[in-house]
Each structure stands twice: as structure tokens, then as C-alpha cells.
């Protein structure tokens, strides 16, 4: 699921900045996963890592 989609659904309007930092935090702490070889932007696909 692309980051911009998550932001539009859960962090619309004035909460977008907070949503961006929250999503990057989840990626940094490995609670969300992504293909790190892709550019880190709003079109990056993220998913929940498998156990």
C-alpha cells in the first residue's frame, strides 16, 4: 500500500506532517516494511512484515 494512500485515509489535512513522521517511525522500527532500494517518497509501497 503506498504511503500517500495511508496519509490520505488516516492523516488528512493539517495532520499530514504528523502522519508522515509516524509512518517513517514505523518503518525505522521495523513495524512496517518496505523495499529500501526504492526511493523514499510518498509513492513507496509499505506492508506489515511477516513474523
HUNOR-V923925 format. One record per helix or strand. SS is the DSSP state (H for helix, E for strand). FROM is the first residue (numbers start at 1). TO is the last residue. If there is no record, write none. Layout:
ss=SS from=FROM to=TO
ss=SS from=FROM to=TO
//
This chain:
ss=E from=2 to=2
ss=H from=3 to=10
ss=H from=13 to=28
ss=E from=33 to=34
ss=E from=45 to=47
//
